[in-house]
């Protein structure tokens, strides 16, 4: 379950990257309520972008909080990533801080009282700029348009190839609301996530098979 959520974090941040504003989503696993997600994104004056995703999983003493923050420059190059996992009942308090340079990623992991660091290189010719970060905001992709880039995972602490495809508009039912949404598909290894975004680029439904996120509509 933890690995699936790690993939879902990356998929959410990638697939909804063009949006400004905030979205609140209900998480379900195999059809059962599992928690909530809040996604917020801001475009800075210099064209860079900040993204924050907060997950609240479980209930009561078993609740787990995961916070993921990412920042990209105006060309979609990663600048910094941060991920924190807090599970009081399990005594877990883990932080991962990643900064990016020409040679690759520099990682610091704070796991309780333990601190480790490592550098993970990436060939200079390997694509790491994600122009899909600005889809539906600055750029208008055409149906069938794809992008394949190397992105760094705060879970595996490795560079991973991520493919993003825009498949066009589709009418869906999300939480009892019929809406025409932009359909994007993100593929990471053998894991595929389908996201449906509204006219602002914010998610109304994110589907990863057994794990789903669905927009909580205002009453």
N, C-alpha and C positions, 0 to 999 in steps of 0.2 A: 504493500500500500504506500509506504514512504517513497519508493522509487517511482511509482506512478504519479504521485503528487509532485515529485521533483520534475518529471517531464511535463506535467500540466503547468507548473509555474513558468517554465521556459516557454511553453506554447502560448499561454495567456499573454505574457509580456511581448512575445513576438507578434502574435496575430492581432493584437489590439493596439499596436504601437502608434498608429496614426491619430489616436483620439486625444482630445483635451476634455477634461472634466472628470467626473467620478461615477463609477458604477458599483452597485451592491448586488451580489449574487448569492444564491443558495446552492450549496454543494450537496450532491447525493452520490452514494456508492451502492451500486446494484439496486437502485430504486429507493434506498433508505436515506433519510436525512443524516448528513455527516458534518455540517457546519456552514460557515459563511466565508465569503471573500469580498474584499473591497479593493477596487482598482482605481488609482488616481494618477493622472498624467499632466505634465505642464511643459509647454514650449517656452524656452527662455528667449530673451531679446536677441541673443547672439545666434539663435537658430538651434541651439542644443536642446536636448529634451531629457526630462527626468520622469521616471516611472516608478510607482510604488504599489506593490501588491501585498495585502495583509490577509492571511488565512487564519480562521478560528475553527479548529477541528475538535470534535468530541464535546462532552458536556461535563459540568461539575469539576471534580478533582482530576478527571482524566483529560481535561482540555489542553490542547497543544496550540501554541501561537507561532506562526511562521511569517516573517517579514522579509520581503525581497525588494531591493531598491537597485535601479539601474540608471546610468546616465550615458547618453550618446552625443556625439558632436553633430553638426548640421549635415554631415555626409553619412551618418549612420554608423560611424566607427565607435566601438565601445570605449568609454573613458574609465568608468568605475562600476563595480558591482558590490553589493553587500547583501548577505543573507543571515538571518538570525532565527534559530529554533529554540523555543522555550517550552519545556514540559515540566512544571513544578513537581508533579507526582513522581516522575521518573528521575528527578534530579538532573535534567538536561538543560544546559544553557550553552549553546554553541553559536559562534559567530564566524562567518567567512567574509574576508575583505579582499577584493581583487582589484588591482589597478593594472592598466594596460599601457604597454610601450611598444616601440618598434620591434623588439625581439619576441614579444608575446605577452604572457600574463604573469604577474607577480602576486602570489597568494599568501595570506596570513590566516591561520586557523586558530581561533581561541576556543578551546573545548574545556570548560571548567577552569582548572588551574593550569592546564597545559597549553603551551603556545608553540606552534610549528609554522614554518614558512617554506615556500618552494617557488621555483620559477618554472613555467611550462612554455617552452618556445613554440613558435609557429613560423613557418617559412614566410619570408617577406612577400612571396608571390601568391600565397594563399589568400583568397578573398575573405575579408572579415567585416567589410562595410555592408550594413543591411539597409538598402534603400527602401525596403518594405516598411521600415520604421515610419515613413512619411506617406504611406498609402492612405488615401481618403482624407488627407489633410493638405499637404503641399502638392502631392503627385496623384494622378488619376490612372491607376493600372487598367489594362485591358483584360477582359476575360481570357483566361489561358496563360496570362503572364506569370512567370515563375522566377524565383530567386534562390540561389544555393550559396550559402556562406558557412564559414566556420564560426561557431559561437562557443563561448566558454561556459561550462556547467559548474555551478557552485556545489552540486552534489557529487559528481564524479571527479571534479577538479581536473578535467581534461577538455581539450578542444573537440567539439563534435560538429559534424556536418548537419546543417538544418536546411531543409527545403521548404519554401513557402510558395503556395500557388493561389492565385485569385481565380475563382471559377464563375464569377458573375453573380447576378441578383437572383434571389429565390424567395418565394413566399412561404413562411413557416409559422407554426403555432408555438409560441413561447409563453408559458404560464397563462394560457387562456387568451392571449393577445395574438391576433394575426398581424404579421408585419412583413414588409418586404425588406430583406436583409442582404448584405454582402456576404457571400460564402467564401471563406479562405480555408485552406488545408495546410497544416504544418506537419512535416514528417521529420522525425528524429530517430535514427536507427530503424527499428521495426515498429515504432510507436507513431500512430497517426492521430492527429487531433483536428476536428472540424469545428470552425468557429463561424458564428453568424453575427454580423456587426450592423448596428443601426446607421442612420445617415450621418451621425457624428463620429462614427468609427468605434463606438463603445459596444461591448458584447451584450447580446440578448440571450445567447445560448452557446455554450462550449461543450463539445461532446468528444469524450475520449473512450467511448465504449462503456465500461462499467462505472466510470467516473464522469459526472456531468456537473456543469455550473449553469444556472438559469437565473436570468434577471429577476430581481424583486421589484415589482412595479409599484409606484406610489399609489396610495389609496385616496 
